Amino acid sequence: MKGQLQELLNKELLRQQNSLELIASENYVSQWVLSAYSNVFTNKYSEWYPGKRYYGGNEVVDELELYTQDLALQIFWLDKNKWWVNVQALSGSVANLAVYTGVLEAGDTVLAMDLASGGHLTHGMKLNTSAKFFNFIHYGVDEKGIIDYNNLKELALEHKPKLILAGFSSYPRSLEWYKFVECKKLLEEQGHHCYLMADIAHIAGLIAGKVLLSPFEAGFDIITTTTHKTLRGPRGALIYFNTQNNATIEKDINRGVFPGVQGGPFDHVLVAKSRAFEEILDPEVKRNQYCSQIISNTKVFADELQNLGWELATGGTENHLLVLDVTKNNGKATEHTGKTAEKALEEIWLSTNKQLIPHDPRSPMDPSGLRIGTPAITSRGLIEEDMKELAMIINKCLTSQENHNLLSSQVLQLCKKYPLWY
């Protein structure tokens, strides 16, 4: 490879090597997963599903897709007589829209978490396609930032949604899956059928690593996830569905994906997905140890920031992320918003993202908070003591206590201590 393209690749590699990734939705793949991206399956078109393709020459692709599906079931210990999975979805947003398209009619009501409370844009944010075709009702959080489950129940009984959605993109607590199941049961007692869906894109790896409770065991009908966050796989998504109590759900979900919202799958990415799943199932990879370290790192990170006078949404964390209010420290106003804090940290080679805090008075493009996650830095090998150092660096950066060149040097030292493998 020559010229400008090679230069851009080199620049991005250098950026990743010499900065620390604190964005909760990002991670680093292994060298094997990275290599698996580039393969001859990129040359094939495979519209529809194994044994029923629109094009010829798909006999090997059929084997690959079935193998990927089998591994995808194994990573969550699922019985293939009860669960099946669509592995073709190109992204989490596509997966969610495919579910809506597959099991709902235009205008049907969906009960989901509000974006400002920690939900995702595909959960009915007003500018997203999901809100343009379906009637989203949103539940939120209480004054402490915790999901208001009583309000969830009240809204379910009032609006009788066709689908209840549990899931988030910025909520630092565990979800009480059984409370969503209770809502569905209450509606069924009144003769109203609804689907129960979980979007576990952020926490799928932690569920696979057995450090968070699983919605698969709680009574959910449909579960979507991305493959590139805590699962440490390639960019893509999965849609799981419980076939035991619904005779048409496989056909509905599959048609929701194709021809519903996308064309042919990325067969070359199925190779990388399979490789990532093989790693999860490999005992030598010590998946549970990695996931436990994520939880421990985030907890120490949160505790240290609080000790330094910062306020966190919900008062702490139980998973892989925390949400930091950057507008005040030790009870006094700072000069920062989420937007300026993100930029300040980027200048010392720490990547974060601006984020709404619960009941935020500011706008989404210039909110009061930052979302900080530990999956990527945990993949690099950072441990609890390093979280304390990072909390101190962030504190100094956002309170202007120290020269930013010195802080950049401290970040670079951590990068060199825990180098990337490519």
C-alpha positions in Angstrom: 0.0 0.0 0.0 1.3 3.4 -0.9 0.7 7.1 -0.5 -2.0 8.9 1.4 -4.0 5.8 2.5 -0.9 4.2 4.1 -0.2 7.4 5.8 -3.7 7.6 7.3 -3.4 4.0 8.5 -0.1 4.7 10.1 -1.4 7.8 11.8 -4.4 6.0 13.2 -2.3 3.1 14.5 0.1 5.7 16.1 -2.9 7.4 17.7 -4.2 4.2 19.2 -0.8 3.1 20.4 -0.1 6.4 22.1 -3.5 7.2 23.7 -5.8 5.5 26.1 -9.4 4.6 25.0 -11.9 5.5 27.7 -15.0 5.4 25.4 -17.3 2.8 26.9 -18.5 1.4 23.6 -15.0 0.8 22.2 -12.4 -2.0 22.5 -9.4 -3.6 20.9 -9.6 -6.8 19.0 -7.0 -9.5 19.1 -4.4 -9.8 16.4 -6.3 -13.0 15.2 -9.6 -11.2 15.0 -8.0 -8.3 13.1 -6.4 -10.7 10.7 -9.7 -12.5 10.2 -11.3 -9.4 8.7 -9.4 -9.7 5.5 -10.4 -12.9 3.7 -11.9 -14.2 0.4 -15.4 -14.2 1.7 -15.6 -10.5 0.9 -16.0 -11.5 -2.7 -19.3 -13.3 -2.2 -22.9 -12.1 -2.2 -25.2 -14.2 0.0 -28.7 -12.7 0.2 -31.2 -14.6 2.3 -30.2 -17.6 4.5 -28.4 -21.0 4.5 -30.0 -23.4 2.0 -32.2 -20.6 0.6 -29.9 -18.2 -1.1 -30.8 -16.0 -4.0 -27.4 -16.5 -5.6 -25.5 -19.7 -6.4 -22.1 -20.6 -5.2 -23.0 -20.2 -1.5 -22.4 -23.8 -0.2 -19.3 -22.7 1.8 -20.9 -19.5 3.0 -23.8 -21.7 4.3 -21.3 -23.7 6.4 -19.7 -20.5 7.7 -23.0 -18.9 8.7 -24.2 -22.1 10.5 -20.8 -22.4 12.3 -21.1 -18.7 13.4 -24.6 -19.3 14.6 -23.5 -22.3 16.6 -20.7 -20.4 18.3 -23.0 -17.4 19.0 -25.3 -19.7 20.9 -22.5 -21.3 22.8 -21.0 -18.1 24.2 -24.2 -17.6 26.2 -24.8 -21.4 26.9 -28.1 -21.4 24.9 -30.1 -24.4 24.0 -30.6 -24.4 20.2 -34.0 -26.1 20.8 -35.1 -23.0 22.5 -33.0 -20.2 21.1 -31.7 -19.2 17.6 -29.7 -16.3 16.3 -29.4 -14.1 13.3 -25.8 -13.3 12.7 -26.2 -11.2 9.6 -27.0 -7.8 11.2 -24.4 -5.2 10.2 -24.6 -3.0 13.3 -26.6 -2.6 16.5 -28.7 0.1 15.0 -29.6 -2.1 12.1 -30.3 -5.1 14.5 -32.8 -3.0 16.5 -34.5 -1.6 13.5 -34.8 -5.2 12.0 -36.5 -6.3 15.2 -39.0 -3.5 15.1 -39.6 -4.1 11.4 -39.9 -7.9 11.9 -42.3 -8.1 14.8 -44.2 -4.8 14.8 -46.5 -2.9 12.4 -46.0 0.7 11.7 -47.4 2.8 14.5 -47.2 0.1 17.1 -46.2 1.3 20.6 -42.8 0.5 22.2 -41.9 1.2 25.8 -38.2 2.0 26.1 -35.6 4.0 28.1 -35.3 7.7 27.4 -32.1 8.8 25.7 -31.5 11.5 28.3 -31.7 8.9 31.1 -29.2 6.6 29.4 -31.1 4.9 26.6 -29.9 4.6 22.9 -30.9 6.7 19.9 -32.5 3.6 18.3 -34.8 3.4 21.3 -37.0 6.1 19.9 -34.9 9.2 19.9 -37.1 11.7 17.9 -34.7 12.2 15.0 -34.0 8.4 14.6 -35.9 6.3 12.1 -37.3 4.2 15.0 -39.3 7.1 16.2 -40.6 8.0 12.7 -42.3 4.7 12.2 -43.2 3.5 15.7 -44.9 5.1 18.7 -42.2 5.2 21.4 -43.2 5.9 25.1 -40.2 6.4 27.4 -39.6 5.5 31.0 -36.8 7.4 32.8 -34.9 7.5 36.1 -35.6 8.9 39.6 -33.8 11.7 41.3 -30.9 9.4 42.1 -30.5 8.4 38.4 -31.9 4.9 39.0 -34.5 3.5 36.6 -37.9 4.2 38.0 -39.4 0.7 37.8 -42.7 1.8 39.3 -43.1 4.3 36.5 -42.1 1.6 34.0 -45.0 -0.5 35.3 -47.5 2.4 35.3 -46.6 3.3 31.7 -46.8 -0.4 30.6 -50.4 -0.7 32.0 -51.4 2.7 30.6 -50.1 2.4 27.1 -50.1 -1.4 26.6 -47.0 -1.5 24.3 -46.5 -4.2 21.7 -42.8 -4.3 22.7 -41.1 -3.5 26.0 -37.4 -2.7 25.6 -34.7 -3.0 28.3 -31.3 -1.7 27.5 -29.0 1.3 27.5 -26.0 3.1 26.1 -25.1 5.1 29.2 -26.5 3.6 32.4 -23.9 2.6 35.1 -26.1 0.2 37.0 -27.2 -3.4 36.5 -30.7 -3.9 35.0 -33.3 -5.7 37.1 -34.4 -8.0 34.3 -37.2 -9.6 36.3 -39.0 -6.3 36.7 -39.4 -6.0 33.0 -40.7 -9.6 32.9 -43.2 -8.7 35.6 -44.6 -5.9 33.4 -45.1 -8.3 30.5 -46.9 -10.8 32.8 -49.2 -8.0 34.1 -50.2 -7.2 30.5 -50.7 -10.9 29.7 -53.0 -11.2 32.7 -55.1 -8.5 31.0 -55.1 -10.4 27.7 -52.5 -8.2 26.0 -49.6 -9.8 24.2 -46.3 -8.0 24.0 -42.7 -8.9 23.1 -39.9 -8.4 25.7 -36.7 -7.3 24.2 -33.2 -6.6 25.7 -30.5 -4.6 24.0 -27.3 -5.8 25.7 -24.9 -4.2 23.2 -22.8 -2.7 26.0 -22.8 -5.5 28.5 -22.9 -8.7 26.3 -19.3 -9.6 27.0 -19.9 -9.1 30.8 -22.9 -11.5 30.6 -20.9 -14.0 28.6 -18.1 -13.7 31.2 -20.7 -14.4 34.0 -20.1 -11.2 35.9 -23.6 -9.7 35.2 -27.0 -11.4 35.3 -28.4 -12.6 32.0 -31.7 -11.7 30.4 -31.6 -15.0 28.5 -32.5 -16.7 31.7 -35.1 -14.2 32.8 -37.8 -14.8 30.2 -37.0 -12.4 27.4 -38.2 -13.0 23.8 -35.6 -11.1 21.8 -32.1 -10.0 22.6 -29.8 -7.8 20.4 -26.2 -7.1 20.9 -23.3 -5.6 19.0 -20.1 -7.8 18.7 -17.5 -5.0 18.9 -17.8 -3.8 22.5 -17.3 -6.1 25.5 -17.4 -9.1 23.2 -14.1 -7.9 21.6 -15.2 -8.9 18.1 -15.5 -7.1 14.8 -18.0 -4.4 14.1 -21.4 -6.1 13.7 -24.4 -7.3 15.6 -26.5 -10.4 16.6 -30.2 -10.9 17.1 -31.2 -13.8 19.5 -34.8 -14.9 19.7 -36.6 -17.5 21.8 -38.3 -19.9 19.4 -39.9 -22.1 22.1 -43.1 -20.1 22.6 -43.4 -18.4 19.2 -43.8 -20.4 16.0 -43.2 -17.4 13.7 -40.5 -15.4 15.4 -37.6 -16.9 13.4 -39.3 -16.0 10.1 -40.3 -12.6 11.4 -36.8 -11.7 12.6 -35.0 -13.0 9.6 -37.3 -11.1 7.3 -36.8 -8.0 9.4 -33.1 -8.2 8.6 -33.4 -9.3 5.0 -35.2 -7.9 3.0 -36.4 -5.6 5.8 -33.6 -3.3 6.5 -30.4 -4.6 4.7 -29.2 -6.5 1.6 -26.5 -9.2 1.6 -24.5 -9.9 4.8 -20.8 -9.2 5.2 -19.6 -12.8 4.9 -16.0 -11.8 5.6 -17.1 -10.3 8.9 -18.7 -13.6 9.8 -15.2 -15.1 9.8 -14.1 -12.4 12.3 -17.2 -12.9 14.4 -16.5 -16.6 14.6 -12.9 -16.0 15.5 -14.0 -13.7 18.4 -16.5 -16.3 19.6 -13.8 -19.0 19.5 -11.6 -16.8 21.7 -14.5 -16.3 24.2 -14.9 -20.1 24.4 -11.2 -20.8 24.7 -10.4 -21.4 28.4 -6.8 -20.1 27.9 -8.2 -16.7 27.1 -9.5 -16.4 30.7 -12.6 -14.5 29.7 -14.1 -14.4 33.2 -10.9 -12.9 34.6 -11.0 -10.2 31.9 -14.6 -9.3 32.7 -14.1 -9.3 36.5 -11.2 -7.0 36.0 -13.4 -4.6 34.0 -15.9 -4.4 36.9 -13.1 -3.9 39.4 -11.3 -1.3 37.4 -14.5 0.7 36.9 -15.4 0.6 40.6 -11.9 1.8 41.6 -12.0 4.5 38.9 -15.4 5.7 40.2 -14.4 5.7 43.9 -11.2 7.6 43.2 -13.0 10.3 41.2 -15.6 10.7 44.0 -12.7 11.0 46.5 -11.4 13.8 44.4 -14.7 15.7 44.7 -16.5 14.7 41.5 -20.1 13.7 41.3 -21.2 10.6 39.4 -24.6 9.7 37.9 -26.4 7.2 40.2 -23.6 7.8 42.8 -21.4 5.1 41.3 -21.2 2.1 39.0 -22.0 -1.6 38.8 -20.8 -2.3 35.3 -18.2 -1.2 32.8 -18.9 2.6 32.7 -19.4 5.7 34.8 -21.0 9.0 34.0 -19.1 12.0 35.4 -20.7 15.4 36.0 -17.9 17.8 34.9 -19.7 21.0 35.7 -18.8 21.0 39.4 -16.0 19.7 41.6 -16.2 19.7 45.4 -19.5 21.5 45.2 -18.1 24.4 43.2 -18.7 25.2 39.5 -16.0 24.4 37.1 -15.2 26.0 33.7 -16.2 22.8 31.9 -19.1 21.3 30.1 -19.1 17.8 28.6 -18.0 19.2 25.3 -15.0 21.2 26.6 -14.0 18.4 29.0 -13.9 15.9 26.2 -11.7 18.2 24.2 -9.4 18.9 27.1 -8.8 15.2 27.8 -8.4 14.5 24.1 -5.5 17.0 24.1 -3.7 14.8 26.7 -4.4 11.6 24.7 -7.4 10.4 26.7 -10.5 9.6 24.5 -13.9 10.0 26.2 -17.3 11.2 25.0 -19.6 14.0 26.2 -22.8 12.6 27.7 -26.0 13.8 29.2 -26.4 13.2 32.9 -29.9 12.4 34.4 -32.2 15.4 34.3 -29.5 17.4 32.5 -30.4 21.0 31.9 -27.9 21.3 29.0 -28.3 20.1 25.4 -27.1 16.7 24.0 -24.4 18.4 21.9 -23.0 20.3 24.9 -24.2 18.3 28.0 -23.0 18.3 31.6 -21.2 15.0 31.6 -18.7 12.6 30.3 -19.1 8.9 29.8 -16.0 6.9 30.8 -15.5 3.1 30.3 -12.8 0.6 31.1 -13.2 -2.3 28.6 -10.5 -1.1 26.2 -7.9 -0.1 28.8 -8.6 -3.4 30.6 -7.9 -5.2 27.3 -4.5 -3.4 27.3 -3.8 -4.7 30.8 -4.4 -1.8 33.0 -5.4 -2.7 36.6 -6.7 -0.9 39.7 -3.7 1.1 40.6 -3.6 2.5 37.1 -7.3 3.6 37.5 -6.2 5.7 40.5 -3.5 7.3 38.4 -6.0 8.0 35.6 -8.5 9.5 38.0 -5.8 11.8 39.2 -4.8 12.8 35.7 -8.4 13.6 34.8 -8.8 15.6 37.9 -5.7 17.7 37.2 -6.7 18.2 33.6 -10.2 19.4 34.4 -9.2 21.6 37.3 -6.2 23.1 35.6 -3.9 22.1 38.4 -1.0 21.0 36.2 0.7 21.6 32.9 -1.0 19.6 30.2 2.3 18.6 28.6 3.2 16.8 31.9 -0.2 15.1 31.9 0.3 13.9 28.3 3.7 12.4 29.4 2.0 10.5 32.2 -0.5 9.1 29.7 2.2 8.2 27.3 4.1 6.3 30.0 1.0 4.2 30.7 0.7 3.5 27.0 4.3 2.3 26.9 3.8 0.2 30.0 0.8 -1.5 28.4 1.5 -1.5 24.6 -0.9 -2.6 22.0 -0.2 -5.9 20.2 -0.3 -4.4 16.7 
